[in-house]
Amino acid sequence: MKPETYIDLESRYGAYNYKPLDVVLQRGEGIWVWDVDGKRYMDCLSSYSAVNQGHCHPRILQALIDQARKLTLTSRAFRNDQLGPFYEELCRLTNSHKVLPMNSGAEAVETVIKAVRKWGYKVKGVPDDQAEVIVCDGNFHGRTITIVGFSTDPQTREGFGPFTPGFKVIPYGDARALEEAVNPNTVAFLAEPIQGEAGVIIPPAGYLKEVREICSHHGVALVLDEIQTGLGRTGRMLAEEHEGIEADVTLIGKALSGGFYPVSAVLSNTEILGVIQPGEHGSTFGGNPLACAVARAALMVLVEEGMIDNAETMGGYFLEGLKRIQSSLIREVRGKGLLIGVELLPEAGGARRFCEQLKEKGLLCKETHENTLRFAPPLPIGKEDIDWALERIEAVFAGT
């Protein structure tokens, strides 16, 4: 079929909850994808960092095939031979004590809200139904009713209320605001180390250290959402490592399966996850043997193939190349590792048109919050690949 036919079918029968670029992809390998006409594109979005390891990585693919031939799902009514090893390997790589596996990132966020609330009641002594979680302006943690209820993006909230109570919003990157917001009923502070969906917003240096100290002082659980920033994206296994801290709870997902399967996890200390007892939380597919086998392979690929170090090196190279682009339309270029944002001035007319022009030149990226281009290619990208990308990005800005 022609691309127009696929697009027409999607528009006719699908809900309108996305506004994708009009490219119909059919195949992927490494940092490259091909459309139904056979045209090749560099993927500079990585499925919002779900394919950090690159498209269809052969080692992860083989793990999927091998496990699918043996056992895919048992539910958690029984044990399986992949779950324990997955827990052990994940805890060792992330310096965690306990794991609670789920499927999507939003499920992991919902899980941690339940866990820290119960921890607050059972351990901290917060009065029943009074627990409060502090979150940040500009946050993005998913799209369930509870999560959009504490979003500050009007588009995610309008028409979906009433919302779940128990959340307080403070400015992002402002440790003093956190100090002032904490009260005896505060059970957790939930934040992203870098706000990806908000436009790759990087907090001031030392911010995470400060909030770690504040949370420790007040007996508040520090919860870091690393669903997008974790697993090598910023040049570290977890972005929290850049400031040498450890969260009480860390949320990961996306690249935990290398793009092959929905896998997420809540990583925590024993005290917080220890409050969850049998029958209080679960998931039919969470922790299934197929998911665990895929995740184990995805983790090993990141480590054994040097992808995390490459993200740091190539991210720095990409960032500097973008900063050298001369354009009166660029307000700021910022990033860490291979998570990079190019914020445009309002007179640029929005980032979408630049994404469309780059698509025509064989590079795929996506706008975020209207005026920011986000570049987040798979971690195995090389210097020559980045030079290829920079040449096209510079050409697009030169023509505007």
N, C-alpha and C positions, 0 to 999 in steps of 0.2 A: 504493500500500500504506500501511497505518497504521504509525506509528512502532514499535509493538510487534512488527510482523511483521519489520521490518528488524533490530531488536534480537535477535529470536528466531533469525533466520537466521545472524546473526553469532555468536551464542552456540553454535548447533548445529554450525556447520562451521568456525569459526575457533579458533585456539589462544588460550589464556587469558593471554597475556603482557601484556595491557593491562586497565585498569579505568577505561574512559571514563565520563564523565557520560552519562546516558541522554537525549541529544539527538541527533537524526539530521539532520545538515546536508545541504543540497542546493544552495545557491547562496551566493556571496560577492561583495561589492563594497566596496572601501575598508576601513573599520573594521567593517563590518557583515556578518553572515551570516544566512541564513534556513533554517529547518528544513523538513521535508517537508509540514508543515501550513501553511507560509507565515508563521510567527511570526519576527519579527526579533530578533536578539541583537547586542549589542556584543561583539566579540572582543577580550578582554583577555589573550590568550595569544600570538596571532600565530603559531600553529603552532611554539611554542618559538622565536620570533624568525626563522622562515623567511620570513614574509611582512611584513617590515619596511615594504615599499613599499605595503602594503595588498593585499587580495584582488583578483586578476584585473586588475592594473593594465593599462590599455589599451595603453600604449607597449610594455610587455614582452610582452603578448599578441601585438601586431602583429609584433614581432621573431620570436617563436616561429612564427607562421603563415608569415611571409615566408621564413624559413630552411627550414622544414619542406617548403616547396614546391620548394626548390632542392637541398638536400643535407643529410642528417641524420647519417650515420655513414660514416667511411672507415677506421676504426681508425688507429692511429698508424704503420701501415706506409707511409702516404702523408701528405703535408702537405695542409692545407686553408686557405682564404683567410680564415678567422675566427680561427685560433689566434694568429698573430703579432700582429694588432691587439689581441686580448684581452690578451695578455701585456703589451704596451706600455702600454695604458691602465691595467691593474691595477697595474703597477709604478709608474707615475706617480702614481696616486692614493694609494698606500700607502707610497711611498718605498722600494720593494723593488728587488732586483737580478735575482732569478731566480724563476720560477714553475714549480711542478710540479702540474698539474691532476689532480684525482681526482673522485670522485662524492659519497661521503658524508663526514661529519665523521670518523667512525671510521676510514675509509680514510686520511684525511689524517694522523690520529694514528699509525696503523701505519706510514705512509710516513716520517714524521719520526723515528720510533724507529729504523728501518733506516738513515736518512741520518746521524743523529748517531752511531750506533754505528760505521758505516764511517768517518766523519770522525775519530772517536776513534782508530781503528786506523791509518788511513793518514796522518793529519796530526798528531794529538797524540801518537801513539806508545804508546797503551794496549796492553798485551799482548792477544793474540788471545783472544776469548771472555771477557774480563774487564770489559768496559764496563759502567758503572753509570749509571742515570738516576735522579735524585732527583725525587720527586713529593710532593704535599701531601695531608694528611689531609682527608677530605671531598671529594676530587676527583671530577669526572665528566668523562670523556673519550670515552665510548662504551661498547659492549657486546661487543666481540670478546673472545676468550679471553685474549689478552695484556693488554688494557686492564682487564678486570674483575679480572685477577690482581693489579693494584696498586691496586684500589679498596679503600676502608675501609668500604664499606657491605656488611654481611653478606648482605643480600638479593640483591645482584648477584653474590656469590661462591659461596654455598652450593650444593653439588652439581655445580659446574663444574670442579673441579680435576682434575689437577695444573696448575699455572700456570707461566708463563714466568718464569724468574729474571732478575735484573739490575736490580731496582728497590728503592729505599730511600724510605720514607715519613717525612716530617717534618711538624710542625704548620704550618698555613697562617697566613700573615701574620707569621711569626717569622723575621726575617732572620738573627738570631744562630743559629738552629737550622740554617739553610742553611750558614752559615759553618762550623759544627762538623761538618756531615755530609759536606762535600766531602773527597774523597781523590784520590790520583793517578789512579785509574781512573774518576773521575766525568767523563762526557762531556756531560751536559746536565742542566738543571733545567727541568722541565715544570710549568707552572702556569696557572691561569685568572686574569686580572686581577680579576675578580669571580666568585665561585663561584655560578653560577646555580642549578643543581640542588640544591645544599646548602642553599639558602634565601636567595639573594641576600646572600651574605656578602662584605662589603667590607673589604679589608685596611686596616691603619692608614695614614694619610697618610705618604708617603715610602717605603713598603715596596718598591714597584717600582724606585725609584731605588737603594735599598740593594742589592736583589738584582742589579740591573744592574752595580753596582760590584763586587760579590762575584764574579759570573760572569766579568767582564772580568779581574779580578785573578788568578783561578785558571785561566783558560783553559777555562772551562766555557760551553757554548752555552746561552743563555737562550732557551727556547721558550715562547711564550705562546699558549695555546689561546683564540682569539677567535672561535670558531665561533658562540657565542651573544652575546658582548659586542661583536663587531666590526660593521662596516658600519652605523654610525649609532645603534645601540641605546642607547648611553650618552651621546649628544650629541657624539660625535667619530667620525670615520671608524673609528678603532681606539681602544679604551679605553686603550691604553698612552700615548696622546697626553696624557692628563690629567696625567701626571707628566713629560712631555717626554722619554721614553726611546724607544729602538728595540731591539726584540728581535733576536736573531740569526736566529730563525725564528718566523714568525707563521702560525697556522692559521686559515683562514676557511672558511665554508660557509654553510649555511642560506640567509640572505638574499642570497647571491651570485647566486641565480636568481630572487629575488622569489617563491618558492614554485611556480614553473612546472616545475622540472626539478632532479634531483639534481646539484649542482655544488659541489665544494670545491676548495681549493687550498692548497698549501704555499708560503709566501712566504719567501725566504731571501736571504742574501748568497751570492755566488758561491763562496766557499770551501767552505761546507757542502754545498750542492746539487751542486757541481762534482765531488764524489766518486762520484756515481751515473753509471755508464756504460751504454751500450746493452746491453740484455738483462738488466739487473740489477733493473729495476723497471718496472712499466707497468700499463695498464688498457685494456681494449678500448674502453670508453666515455669514459674520461678524456680531456678535450680535444677531444671531437667537435665538429663545426661547429655543431650545434644548441645544445649546451650553451654554447659560446662566444658565439654570437649573443645568446642569452637573457641570459647574464651581463653582456655589454657593455651591453645595454639596462638591466638592473637597476642597474648602477653609475651610469649616466648619470641615471637617474630620481632616485636618492638625492641626487646632487650638484645637478643642474639645477633640481630642484623644491624645494630648500631643506629637505629632510626631516631632515637631520642637525642643523641649527640648531633646527628645530622640536622635535626630540626633547629638546634641552637645555632649551628654554624651557617646553614643555608638561610635561616630566618634573618640573621644579622646581615647577610649579603643582600637579600631581597629588600630588606628595610632600607638599607643605605642606597640601593639603586633607585627605589621609589622616591626617596628624599631628594635625589639629584634631578628629578624631573622638574623642569621649569614651566610652571603654569600659574596664571593669575587666578585660576579657579580653585586651586587647592589651598585649603585652610591649614591642614595638619596631616602629617603621616605619623602613625604610632603603631607600636606592636611589641610583642615579645615572642621569640621563637617564630614559628610559622603561623601565628595569628596576628594579622596585620590589617589595620583600617586606614583608608585614605578618606579623610573628611573634606567635603567640598563646601565652598561658600554658597550661600543661597542663590546668588546670581548664576550659578552653574546650571540651574534648572533641574536639580535632582540628579541622583546617581543612576537612575534606571536607564537613561539613554546611553550612558557610558557602558553599562553592562551589555546593552543590545549591540553597540558598535564593536565591543570586544568579542562578542559572540561571532560576528561576521568575520573577524580576524582569527578565529579558532581558539579563543580563550574564554572559558566560562567562569563567571563570578556572579555575585548577587549583591544587590543593594541592601542596606539595613538602615532603618530609621530615616529613610528618604534621601539623606544627603551623604551617606558614607558607603564607600565601596569596601567590601571585605575580601581579603585574599588569604586563603587558608588551604594551600595545596597539600596533597598527601606527603607524608614525611620523607619518603625516599627521593624526593626531587633533587636534582643536581644543579651545579653551577651553570652548565650550558642551557638547561631547561629554563632557569631563571632569566638568563640573558635573552632567551627567545621570548619569554613573557614580557620582560621590560621593554623590549623593542616595540612590541605591539601596544603596550600601555602608553608608552611615550608618543607613539604615532597617533593614537586616539586623542590625547590631550593637545598635541600639536595642531590637530585639525579642528579644534574648537575655538 
